[in-house]
Amino acid sequence: MAEFWLISAPGDKTCQQTFDKLNLHASQNNNLSINYKFNIPDLKVGTLDVLVGMSDDLGKLDTYCEGVTRRIAQYLGEVLEDQRDKLHENLLANGMDLNTYMTRFQWDLAKYPIKQSLKNVSEIIGKQVSQIESDLKTKAQAYNNLKGNLQNLERKATGSLLSRYLGDLVKKDDFVSDSEYLTTLLVVVPKPYIHEWESKYETLTDMVVPRSTKILHDDGENCLCSVILFKRVADEYKHKCRESKFMVRDFEYNEDELAKGKNEVSKLEADKKKQFGPLVKWLKVNFGECFTAWIHVKALRVFVESVLRYGLPVNFQAMLLLPHKKSVRRLREVLNQLYAHLDSTALSSMDTAGQMDIPGINMATAEYYPYVYLKINLDLVDH
């Protein structure tokens, strides 16, 4: 996915001239990037103190919104499972792919009224994303619990004979039923010891029914064998089996319990299938909500930083650049040359940017250039 640069520069005689100048240097002459105007409405400016405070707050809100957006995208990929290759076609904003939404960005006046203060608008976004995050936790926990229970049952139905569920490997005819004296034991015998088992199972204790053993299942490593004996010697027989490296599995054939187990798996599979569709739909919708909220925070940040940097009256052009991958360094050089006059100290001090103190800019963590700059990385999913 793409990485965009969201920048702003002061308006020349007109803001169109500002954009044309950038386009001339970055695109037409050098073919370093594809450039778009990024339209930000006339927001309420407020006082300088408010703007400085907003700069810090919006930086934190930016990080928070991006984090929630990434978590939704990541979780949607997990939920899609074997359909994960369709993830990116499900990551849409306002019905558009993310690149298209970015390049056609329009402020959502209905959700984020521009007549309200910047602080109020940012709080609306913060509350919206916080509610989505809370709902995500609830929905993810419920679905993960269901998925985990199903996986546990599926694990029990596979794997080694030493631990797996045996109900689907045996049938009623394998057991002595309705006998006051006799019982059937199921014994796991390692394959290398199967001949030893067949030669000695009748003599491990008294009261074993001759020729009663049958191999019911072979998983390649172990064999599941049955043996019929008198109930009174069952405990002693189990002990003798352990001494000979044979393991008796505790299992009682009960058709009602077997049916209940199968029904539980079927019910969990049905519940998972039932929840899958609505959950995917919710994740798609709220990914779009979160993503668009995040980009509105970027717009707020560009507005605030531009006013702090370039002063009043508000006169700047926000621009969205899509750098060509092999031209990133050259594009940065061109922009630095084009806007060097905006802040002559910036270029000479870039190596010590962390020591600079500029209102509204947290220099310990931000990249500082003569122009306002924010990076937007649309690679939202860990591969």
C-alpha positions as CSV (number, residue, x, y, z in Angstrom):
1,M,0.0,0.0,0.0
2,A,1.0,3.6,-0.6
3,E,2.8,6.1,1.6
4,F,1.5,9.7,1.2
5,W,3.1,13.0,2.3
6,L,0.6,15.6,3.5
7,I,2.3,19.0,3.4
8,S,1.3,22.6,3.3
9,A,2.9,25.9,2.1
10,P,1.8,29.5,2.4
11,G,-0.4,30.8,-0.3
12,D,1.2,32.9,-3.0
13,K,-1.0,35.4,-4.7
14,T,-3.5,32.6,-4.9
15,C,-3.4,29.1,-3.4
16,Q,-3.6,27.7,-6.9
17,Q,-0.2,29.2,-7.6
18,T,1.2,27.5,-4.6
19,F,0.0,24.2,-5.9
20,D,1.2,24.9,-9.4
21,K,4.7,25.7,-8.2
22,L,4.9,22.5,-6.3
23,N,3.6,20.5,-9.2
24,L,6.1,22.1,-11.5
25,H,9.1,21.2,-9.4
26,A,8.0,17.8,-8.1
27,S,6.1,16.4,-10.9
28,Q,6.3,18.1,-14.3
29,N,10.1,18.8,-14.3
30,N,11.3,15.9,-12.2
31,N,8.6,13.2,-12.2
32,L,9.2,12.6,-8.5
33,S,5.6,12.4,-7.2
34,I,1.9,12.6,-8.1
35,N,0.4,15.6,-6.4
36,Y,-3.1,16.5,-5.3
37,K,-4.8,19.4,-3.6
38,F,-5.9,18.5,-0.1
39,N,-9.0,20.5,0.6
40,I,-9.4,21.7,4.2
41,P,-12.4,24.0,5.0
42,D,-12.3,27.3,6.9
43,L,-12.0,26.0,10.5
44,K,-12.3,28.2,13.6
45,V,-8.8,29.4,14.5
46,G,-9.1,30.3,18.2
47,T,-6.3,31.8,20.3
48,L,-2.6,31.1,20.0
49,D,-2.6,29.3,23.3
50,V,-5.4,27.0,22.2
51,L,-3.6,26.2,19.0
52,V,-0.3,25.3,20.8
53,G,-2.3,23.0,23.1
54,M,-4.2,21.5,20.2
55,S,-1.0,20.7,18.4
56,D,0.1,18.4,21.2
57,D,-3.4,16.9,21.7
58,L,-3.9,16.3,18.0
59,G,-0.5,14.5,17.7
60,K,-1.7,12.0,20.4
61,L,-5.2,11.7,18.8
62,D,-3.5,11.0,15.5
63,T,-1.5,8.1,17.0
64,Y,-4.6,6.8,18.8
65,C,-6.8,6.8,15.7
66,E,-4.2,5.2,13.5
67,G,-3.7,2.5,16.2
68,V,-7.4,1.6,16.3
69,T,-7.7,1.7,12.5
70,R,-4.8,-0.7,12.2
71,R,-6.3,-3.1,14.9
72,I,-9.6,-3.3,13.0
73,A,-7.8,-4.0,9.7
74,Q,-5.6,-6.6,11.4
75,Y,-8.5,-8.3,13.1
76,L,-10.6,-8.3,9.9
77,G,-7.7,-10.3,8.3
78,E,-7.8,-12.8,11.2
79,V,-11.5,-13.2,10.9
80,L,-11.4,-13.8,7.2
81,E,-9.0,-16.7,7.8
82,D,-8.6,-18.6,4.4
83,Q,-10.2,-15.6,2.6
84,R,-7.5,-13.3,3.9
85,D,-6.4,-12.6,0.3
86,K,-9.6,-10.6,-0.1
87,L,-8.7,-8.3,2.9
88,H,-7.6,-5.2,0.9
89,E,-10.7,-5.2,-1.3
90,N,-12.7,-5.0,2.0
91,L,-10.7,-2.1,3.4
92,L,-12.7,0.8,2.0
93,A,-13.5,4.4,3.1
94,N,-16.8,5.9,1.9
95,G,-17.1,3.1,-0.6
96,M,-13.7,3.9,-2.1
97,D,-10.3,2.2,-1.9
98,L,-8.0,4.1,0.5
99,N,-5.8,5.7,-2.2
100,T,-8.9,7.1,-4.0
101,Y,-10.3,8.4,-0.7
102,M,-7.1,10.2,0.1
103,T,-6.8,11.9,-3.3
104,R,-10.5,12.9,-3.3
105,F,-10.6,13.9,0.3
106,Q,-13.6,16.1,1.3
107,W,-14.3,17.3,4.8
108,D,-17.4,15.6,6.3
109,L,-19.4,18.6,7.4
110,A,-22.3,16.4,8.8
111,K,-20.1,14.5,11.2
112,Y,-17.6,17.2,12.1
113,P,-19.3,20.6,12.0
114,I,-16.7,23.3,11.2
115,K,-18.7,26.0,13.0
116,Q,-17.6,24.3,16.3
117,S,-14.2,25.0,17.8
118,L,-11.2,22.9,16.9
119,K,-11.2,21.4,20.3
120,N,-14.9,20.3,20.0
121,V,-14.3,18.8,16.6
122,S,-11.3,16.8,17.9
123,E,-13.4,15.6,20.9
124,I,-16.1,14.4,18.6
125,I,-13.6,12.4,16.7
126,G,-12.0,11.1,19.9
127,K,-15.3,9.9,21.3
128,Q,-16.3,8.3,18.1
129,V,-13.1,6.3,17.8
130,S,-13.1,5.4,21.5
131,Q,-16.6,3.9,21.1
132,I,-15.5,1.9,18.1
133,E,-12.5,0.6,20.0
134,S,-14.7,-0.4,23.0
135,D,-17.2,-2.2,20.7
136,L,-14.3,-3.9,18.9
137,K,-13.0,-5.4,22.2
138,T,-16.4,-6.7,23.1
139,K,-17.1,-8.3,19.7
140,A,-13.6,-9.7,19.3
141,Q,-13.7,-11.3,22.7
142,A,-17.1,-13.0,22.0
143,Y,-16.0,-14.3,18.6
144,N,-12.5,-15.3,19.8
145,N,-14.1,-17.3,22.7
146,L,-16.4,-19.1,20.3
147,K,-13.6,-19.8,17.9
148,G,-11.3,-21.0,20.7
149,N,-13.9,-23.4,22.1
150,L,-14.4,-24.8,18.6
151,Q,-10.7,-25.2,18.1
152,N,-10.3,-27.0,21.4
153,L,-13.0,-29.5,20.4
154,E,-11.4,-29.9,17.0
155,R,-8.0,-30.5,18.6
156,K,-9.5,-33.1,20.9
157,A,-10.8,-34.9,17.8
158,T,-7.4,-35.1,16.2
159,G,-3.8,-35.7,17.4
160,S,-2.3,-38.6,19.4
161,L,-4.4,-41.5,20.6
162,L,-2.9,-40.7,24.0
163,S,-5.0,-37.6,24.4
164,R,-7.5,-37.2,21.6
165,Y,-11.3,-37.8,21.9
166,L,-12.1,-41.4,21.2
167,G,-15.8,-41.2,20.6
168,D,-15.6,-41.0,16.8
169,L,-13.1,-44.0,16.6
170,V,-15.3,-46.6,18.3
171,K,-18.8,-48.0,17.8
172,K,-21.3,-49.7,20.1
173,D,-20.3,-53.2,18.9
174,D,-16.8,-52.7,20.2
175,F,-18.0,-52.8,23.8
176,V,-19.6,-55.4,26.1
177,S,-22.9,-53.8,27.2
178,D,-25.4,-54.6,29.9
179,S,-23.1,-57.1,31.6
180,E,-23.0,-57.4,35.4
181,Y,-19.5,-58.9,35.4
182,L,-17.6,-58.0,32.2
183,T,-16.2,-54.7,30.9
184,T,-14.3,-53.4,27.9
185,L,-11.1,-51.4,28.3
186,L,-9.5,-49.3,25.6
187,V,-5.7,-49.5,25.6
188,V,-3.2,-47.4,23.6
189,V,-0.3,-49.5,22.5
190,P,2.8,-48.0,20.8
191,K,3.2,-49.7,17.4
192,P,6.6,-51.2,18.1
193,Y,5.0,-53.0,21.1
194,I,1.9,-54.3,19.3
195,H,3.2,-57.9,19.0
196,E,4.2,-57.9,22.7
197,W,0.6,-56.7,23.5
198,E,-1.0,-59.5,21.5
199,S,1.2,-62.1,23.2
200,K,0.8,-61.0,26.8
201,Y,-2.6,-59.1,27.2
202,E,-4.4,-62.3,28.2
203,T,-1.9,-63.0,31.0
204,L,-1.4,-59.5,32.6
205,T,-3.9,-60.5,35.2
206,D,-6.4,-63.3,35.8
207,M,-10.0,-63.2,34.4
208,V,-9.2,-61.8,30.9
209,V,-11.4,-63.1,28.1
210,P,-9.1,-65.0,25.7
211,R,-8.8,-63.7,22.1
212,S,-10.9,-60.6,23.0
213,T,-8.5,-57.9,21.8
214,K,-9.2,-56.0,18.6
215,I,-7.2,-53.2,17.0
216,L,-9.8,-50.4,16.6
217,H,-7.6,-47.6,15.2
218,D,-4.0,-47.1,14.0
219,D,-2.7,-43.5,13.8
220,G,0.8,-44.5,12.6
221,E,2.4,-44.1,16.0
222,N,0.0,-46.0,18.3
223,C,-2.8,-48.5,18.1
224,L,-6.0,-48.3,19.9
225,C,-6.9,-51.8,21.2
226,S,-9.9,-53.2,23.1
227,V,-9.8,-56.0,25.6
228,I,-12.6,-57.7,27.6
229,L,-12.2,-58.7,31.2
230,F,-14.0,-59.0,34.5
231,K,-14.8,-55.8,36.2
232,R,-13.2,-56.9,39.5
233,V,-9.7,-57.0,38.0
234,A,-10.0,-53.8,36.0
235,D,-7.9,-51.6,38.4
236,E,-5.2,-54.3,38.6
237,Y,-5.2,-54.7,34.8
238,K,-4.7,-50.9,34.4
239,H,-1.7,-51.0,36.7
240,K,-0.1,-54.0,34.9
241,C,-0.6,-52.2,31.6
242,R,1.3,-49.1,32.8
243,E,4.2,-51.4,33.8
244,S,4.3,-52.7,30.3
245,K,4.1,-49.3,28.6
246,F,0.5,-49.7,27.6
247,M,-1.9,-46.9,28.5
248,V,-5.5,-47.5,29.4
249,R,-7.8,-44.7,28.4
250,D,-10.7,-43.9,30.6
251,F,-13.6,-44.2,28.3
252,E,-17.2,-45.3,28.8
253,Y,-19.4,-45.8,25.7
254,N,-22.5,-43.7,26.2
255,E,-24.6,-42.9,23.1
256,D,-26.2,-39.9,24.7
257,E,-22.9,-38.4,25.6
258,L,-21.4,-39.1,22.2
259,A,-24.4,-37.4,20.5
260,K,-24.1,-34.5,22.9
261,G,-20.4,-34.0,21.9
262,K,-21.2,-34.1,18.2
263,N,-24.1,-31.7,18.7
264,E,-21.8,-29.3,20.6
265,V,-19.4,-29.2,17.7
266,S,-22.2,-28.7,15.2
267,K,-23.7,-25.9,17.4
268,L,-20.4,-24.1,17.7
269,E,-19.8,-24.4,14.0
270,A,-23.3,-23.0,13.3
271,D,-22.8,-20.2,15.8
272,K,-19.5,-19.2,14.2
273,K,-21.0,-19.2,10.8
274,K,-23.9,-17.2,12.0
275,Q,-21.6,-14.6,13.6
276,F,-19.1,-14.4,10.8
277,G,-21.2,-12.4,8.3
278,P,-22.4,-9.7,10.7
279,L,-18.9,-9.4,12.3
280,V,-17.2,-8.9,8.9
281,K,-19.8,-6.3,8.0
282,W,-19.3,-4.5,11.3
283,L,-15.5,-4.5,10.8
284,K,-15.7,-3.2,7.3
285,V,-18.1,-0.4,8.2
286,N,-16.1,0.6,11.3
287,F,-12.8,0.4,9.6
288,G,-14.1,3.0,7.1
289,E,-15.4,5.1,10.0
290,C,-12.1,4.9,11.9
291,F,-10.0,5.5,8.8
292,T,-11.9,8.6,7.7
293,A,-11.8,9.9,11.3
294,W,-8.0,9.4,11.3
295,I,-7.6,11.4,8.0
296,H,-9.8,14.2,9.4
297,V,-7.3,14.3,12.4
298,K,-4.5,14.7,9.8
299,A,-6.4,17.6,8.2
300,L,-6.9,19.2,11.6
301,R,-3.1,18.8,12.3
302,V,-2.2,20.4,9.0
303,F,-4.5,23.3,9.7
304,V,-3.2,23.9,13.2
305,E,0.5,23.5,12.3
306,S,0.1,25.8,9.2
307,V,-1.5,28.6,11.3
308,L,1.2,28.2,13.9
309,R,3.9,28.2,11.3
310,Y,2.7,30.7,8.7
311,G,0.6,33.0,10.9
312,L,-2.7,34.9,10.3
313,P,-4.7,35.5,8.3
314,V,-5.1,31.9,7.3
315,N,-3.5,31.5,3.9
316,F,-2.0,28.2,3.0
317,Q,-2.4,25.3,0.5
318,A,-2.5,21.8,1.8
319,M,-1.1,19.3,-0.7
320,L,-1.0,15.5,-0.9
321,L,2.0,13.9,-2.5
322,L,2.4,10.3,-3.5
323,P,6.2,9.9,-3.9
324,H,7.6,7.5,-6.5
325,K,9.4,4.9,-4.4
326,K,12.8,5.4,-6.0
327,S,12.5,9.2,-5.8
328,V,11.9,9.8,-2.1
329,R,15.4,11.3,-1.3
330,R,15.4,13.5,-4.4
331,L,11.8,14.7,-3.7
332,R,12.9,15.7,-0.2
333,E,15.8,17.7,-1.6
334,V,13.5,19.5,-4.1
335,L,11.0,20.4,-1.4
336,N,13.7,21.6,0.9
337,Q,15.1,23.9,-1.8
338,L,11.6,25.1,-2.9
339,Y,10.6,26.0,0.6
340,A,14.0,26.9,2.2
341,H,13.0,30.6,2.4
342,L,10.2,29.7,4.9
343,D,12.6,28.8,7.7
344,S,16.3,29.2,7.0
345,T,17.1,27.7,10.4
346,A,15.3,24.4,9.6
347,L,17.7,23.2,6.9
348,S,20.8,24.0,8.9
349,S,19.4,22.5,12.1
350,M,17.8,19.3,10.8
351,D,20.5,17.2,12.4
352,T,19.8,18.8,15.8
353,A,16.0,19.0,15.3
354,G,15.4,17.3,18.6
355,Q,16.9,20.3,20.4
356,M,14.7,22.9,18.7
357,D,11.8,24.5,20.5
358,I,9.1,25.5,18.1
359,P,5.5,26.3,19.2
360,G,3.1,23.4,18.5
361,I,5.8,21.0,17.3
362,N,7.1,18.2,19.5
363,M,10.6,18.1,18.1
364,A,11.7,15.1,20.1
365,T,9.5,12.9,17.9
366,A,8.6,14.8,14.8
367,E,10.5,15.2,11.5
368,Y,10.9,19.0,11.0
369,Y,11.2,20.7,7.6
370,P,10.7,24.3,6.4
371,Y,7.2,23.3,5.4
372,V,4.4,21.5,7.4
373,Y,4.8,17.8,6.8
374,L,2.9,14.7,8.0
375,K,3.4,11.1,6.7
376,I,0.4,8.8,6.1
377,N,1.3,5.2,5.7
378,L,-1.5,3.2,4.3
379,D,0.2,-0.2,4.8
380,L,-2.1,-1.0,7.7
381,V,-1.7,-4.7,8.1
382,D,1.3,-6.7,9.3
383,H,2.2,-9.3,6.7
